[in-house]
Amino acid sequence: MPRKFLFALILSFIVFQPLFASNNNLNILFLSSYAAELPWSASVQEGISEEITAYGKPVVLYNEYLDDMRLSDSLSIDEWDWYLSIKYRNAEINAIIIDADPATEIFYKIGDYFPGIPKLLIDPGEKIKMNEDIILLPNNDLYSVVGTFEMALKQKPKTENIYIVDGKVKTTEAYLEKLLITAEEHGYKPIVYQDFHTNELFKTLSSLPANSIIFYTLVRSDAAGNSYIPKEFLTQLCDRANAPVYVFWSSLMGSGAVGGKLVDGASRGKALFCSTLKLLEQGCADSDPSSLVTMMDAVAMWRNSISIRDVPQGTVYINTIFTFLKDKLETIIVILIIIFFSLGTTITLLFRLNKLNRMLNRNNQKLNSLIEEKHLLMQEMNHRIKNNLLILSGLCSMQIMDEENQKVIESLTDISLRIDTLSLIHETLSEQPEFSEIMASNYFEELLRQLNDSMNPDKDRIKLSTEFSRLSLSSKQITACGLILNELILNIFKYAFPDRGSGEISIRVFEENNYGFIKVSDTGIGLNENFNIETGSSLGMKIIRETVISLSGEIEHSGNSGTSFNIKFPLLN
């Protein structure tokens, strides 16, 4: 996030300070060092929200997710301190809940933020700078390692080999150290996989010796520099490995891992909020905000031949139909009652619908007959109009053949071309009343082809360059555009290149910002110095002016070096 944007955001908070008006709500600021989209963050929020609902009094929860990616791409640590202080200075924060990874540097000096406001966080170790308003809650997370290890040995008592897959993530350094110590206390020397290539690791784990167990911490990348989402990597690991995989966080469940005594985000959120309430109401926080939950995957247990007898009481199961039915039993019963109660009503409605359908079918047949009759009438009318236009064009051609006066011949030729243009428009619209984008460009191409064939027999003398973008035009707009193009191109062919001069004509029709544009230019002799599009008295100029007005458009022209006309009109009339 660019710094300029952040400072603008901060300024907006200062300007709109009334948004943080004093009220009787309990205002809590929640700071997290994990990304908002992580399963862990969602789980913690779920736990806090559940306790807020149970609390029953107004609570305003402000959330700030200060994960490494967000921090590294924006402000410095000191600037973030200033940003948070300014942003929430008028929010009347009562307490701050912190869910922080010990490896996140911004929370080392958390005591300097918001002086005097109590701050609760799980003990991150020795790195944090203590202050009198910081309340450290006991960190029971590492008990997950001991509890999970002992449970795994109970479920697989003949275990001979222990493997650890670790991604050298700062968050899991303490877990890895505790896991090695626990394994040594039980007489094992685990094999730790770090700095591995993923394909080689999966190949090795797919052929482990019998009676093996795998423990997974977190993996975000491998030795080849490939990046992974930890849970997605775990899913691949569980698919390839031929041994049960145990984990330490509930947010990793559902990936194929067996389970363990896990650090649970929802329980963590509940414990943090309840400790905050106790601190604000009684002046002291809980001494043991446990966030560990025993959780097992029933499918993974079955796949690794783990008996339910070796699972502790109170275990939370996932991926089991029995658990689903047990949790949803009351809902299922209610649904069944509703289904049976509704069945009779449904059958009655079906009979009535069947009767209505028969009536609708009869009416639809009548409507289809009327539509077919209308369609035939429209075809007949279009056919007659087309014939009449062809007759008019033919009459003009016959008169041209018998006429000797050159001005009359030129006038009749212009009229004949205009009739041909109207005929082409009518033929296109009769095929599809609502003009589509592709048909509009096809029409313009055909119109220019006809004009070029009629007025420019020697194609090498005057060359046409066309560009038509995809346009969505109404029948009114396509008719007007056709007439405008017809008149402009006719004038260019007739006057821009005298004495059989050569040159180029460029035609562009395109859409931009909900406006249609027609741009026609040539390399001819240019316009007369006294030419004015607003006062031009020729029939062609009058047609162009009136047609542009009908489109609610504007027209500009220049004639210094060649001639150019630019027409702009709104697409939505």
ABEGO torsion letter per residue (X at the ends): XBAAAAAAAAAAAAAAAAAABBBABBBBBBBBABBAABAAAAAAAAAAAAAAAAAGBBBBBBBBBBBAAAAAABBBAAAAAAAAAAAAAAAGBABBBBBBBAABAAAAAAAABGBGBBBBBBBAEAABBBBAABBBBBBAAAAAAAAAAAAAAAABAABABBBBBBAGBAAAAAAAAAAAAAAAAAGBBBBBBBGBBAAAAAAAAAABBBGBBBBBBBBABBAAGBBBBAAAAAAAAAAABABBBBBABAAABGAGBAEEBBBBAAAAAAAAAAAAAAAAAAGBBBABBBABBBBBBAAAAAAAGBBAAABBBGBBBBGBAAAAAAAAAAAAAAAAAAAAAAAAAAAAAAAAAAAAAAAAAAAAAAAAAAAAAAAAAAAAAAAAAAAAAAAAAAAAAAAAAABABAAAAAAAAAAAAAAAAAAAAAAAAAABABBBAAAAAAAAAAAAAAAAAAABABAAABBBBBBBBBBBBBAAAAAAAAAAAAAAAAAAAAAABBGGBBEBBBBBBBBBGGBBBBBBBBABAEBBAABBAAABABAAAAAAAAAAAAAGBBBBBBAABEBBBBBBBBABX
